[in-house]
Amino acid sequence: MYRRSAAAAVLLAAALTLTACSSGGDGKADAAAAKPPASSSAPDPADSAAPPASPGAKPTGPVLPDAKLTPKTGSFKPNEKQYLSGRVPEKMDPAAVLQTGQESCQRVERTAKRDKDAATGSIIAGEVPGAKDAITYLCPEQKPILAAAEKGFGDGTRPAPAAGTYRALTQSTTCTWEAKGKDGSVVASGPEGPPKAGDKITATIPSGAAEFTSTGCYAWIPA
């Protein structure tokens, strides 16, 4: 009798437990289960947004057709329209884009008046947004600076460099360089000693060099 009562009690407890589990309780467990974990790997829409184009760069999306390249007041000059063609994103004021190019020209002009090497170096180093198009259409008098920059190259590692002698556009005492052959061995390096005030830092890249690397030299142009 005692055993039958105990067994009945166990069965009753199990039934009550199943009933409570299937009743949904107060909904808190279901809500917790539906809620994503704090470390969910679902991407944030903001993370996938395309980065804004750099000033002076041509947009990759839709642009205003040339027929709609008109300022709110006045008119654009022919060379300004040439600069703006294919460069103004839809729903953007063309005058704002033109201003970016004009500011690039002003920066080159101001720097060139003080130091042409510095102006050339700033273009090589990519410090002047859209310098090539800005100079070509908006300030063609600065084309000699652009031409010098197009013959140069920036600090860092340059594969398959053209043989010749180059001049660094800096007098920094931290400027060092080396040229390596195809087997990775150093075939030339410099400078031989700390540069003195007013000295020009030069590097001679031998024929057949596979790589040229410089640090702290800013930019290089043919000597």
N, C-alpha and C positions, 0 to 999 in steps of 0.2 A: 504493500500500500504506500509506504513511504517513498519507494523508488518510483512508483507511477506518478505520485504528486510532484516529485523533483523533476522528472522528465517533462511533465506538463508545464511546469514553471519555466523551464529552459525554452520550450517551444513558444510559449507566450512572449517571452522576452525577445526572441528572435523575430517574431512577427511584428512586434512594436517597433523594433529597430528598422525593419524593412519599410514599414509604413512611413516613418519619419523621413527616411532617405528619399522616398518617392514623392513626398508631399511638396518638395521644393523649398521647404523652410521659409525663411523670410526674404529669400532672393539674394542675400549677400554673397553666398558661395558662387551662384551663377554669375553675378556681376564681376566678382573677382576673377572667375575663369575667363570671362570675355575680355577683360582688360589686358592689353598687351604689356609685356614686361618692360621695365624701365630701360633696359638695354636693348630694346627692339632694334633689329637691323633694317627696318623700313627706312628708305631714304627720305631725307627732308627735301621738299621741292626746292627750297632755297639753295641747297647744295648743288643741285643739278642745273641751276641757272647759268647761262653762258656769261663769262666774264665780260665786262665792258671793254669796248675797243680802246686802244691807247689813243691819246690825242694825236691827230694828224694822220691816222691810219684810215684806209678806205674801209667802209663797213662791209660786212659779209651778208647782211640782210637786204631787204628792199630799199631802194634809194629813190629820191625825187627825180623825175625825168627833167631833162635840161629845160624844157618849156616852162617848168614851174620854179626855176631857180631865180626867184625875184625877191628882193628885200621888201620889208614892210613899208619903207619909204625910200625914194630915190631909185637908183638903178645900179647894176654892177657893170664894171668895165669889162671889155672883151677878155682880158687876161685873167680877171677874177672869175669869170664864167668858166674859162678853161680849167682853172684850178678846182672849181666846185663840181665840175662834171663827174658824175659817178661817185661822189664823195659825201653827199648829204643824205643821211637816213630819213626815211619818211617821218613826217610829223615833227621835224626839227627845223629850226630857223636857219636858213643858209648863212645868214650874217654871223651866226655864232661859229659856224665851221670856218668861215673866212677869217674870222678873228684869230682862230688858232694858228692858221698859216701865217698871218701877219705878225703874230707874236714870235713865231719861229724865225721869221726874217729879221725882226728887230733884235732878237738875241744874237744872231750871227753878226749882224751889222755892228752892234755895240762891242762885241768881243773882238771882232776883226780890227776895229779902230785902235784898240789897245794892244792886241797881240794876235797876229794872224795864225800863228801856230796853235794857240789856244782855241781859236774858232774852228780850225781844221780838226783838231783833236776832239772837240765836242761833237762834231758830226760823226766822226769815225766811231766814237764810243756810244753813239745812239742817244746822246743827251738832248738833242734838238728834235722834237717830234716832227715827223714828216718833212725833214730838211730838204730832201731831193726835190719833191714836187713844189714845196714852198719857194725855193730858190728859182727853180725853172720857170714858174709862172708869175710869182709875185715880186721877186727881187733879183732879176737876172744879173744885176751888177755884181752879185756875190758868186757868180759861176766859177771864177778862179779858185775860190775857197772850196767849192764843191768838187771841182776837178782834182784838186790836191787830195781831198779826203777820199775820193774814189780810188786813188792809187795806193792808199794806205791800208792798215789793218790794226785791229785793237789788241790790247794786252791779252795774254792767255796762251793757248796752244793753237798753232796753225799747221795743219798737215800739208805736206808737199809745197813748201814755200818756194817762191821764185828766188833764184840766186841773185845776190847783189848786196849793196851796202845800204842800210836803212838808218834813219835818225829817229831817236825817241823824242816825243813831244813833251818832254819833262826833263828837269834837272834833279830829280829826286835821288837822294843817295841810296835809296832802297831798291832802285831799278837793277834787276839782274836778268840775264838771258842765256839761253844755250840752244845750240842746234844739234840734232841727233841724226845719225845715219840710219840706213835701213835695218841694221842689226841692233839698233837701240843704243849704240855707243855715242858718247858726246864727241862731236867733231869740231865744235867751236863754242866758246862761252865768254861772258864778260859781264861787266867791265873788268879790266885788269886791276883797277883800284878805285877807291871812292872818287867820284867826279869833283872837281874843284868848281868854285863859283864861276858861272858863265860858260863852263865847258859843255860841249855837245856830247851826248851819249850816242854812240853809233854801234851798230852790229853788222858784221859781214857774214852773210849766209853763204856757205860754199855750195858749189854745184853738186847736185845729187842728194842734198839733205832731205831727209824724210819728214822732219818735224822741227818746228821752231817754237820755243816756249819762253815767255817773258813774264816777269812779275814786278809790279810797282812801276811800270814804264808808261802807262796810260795808253799811248798809241804810237804807231810807227808810220813814217812816210819815206819814200826813196830819198837818200841823201844827195 
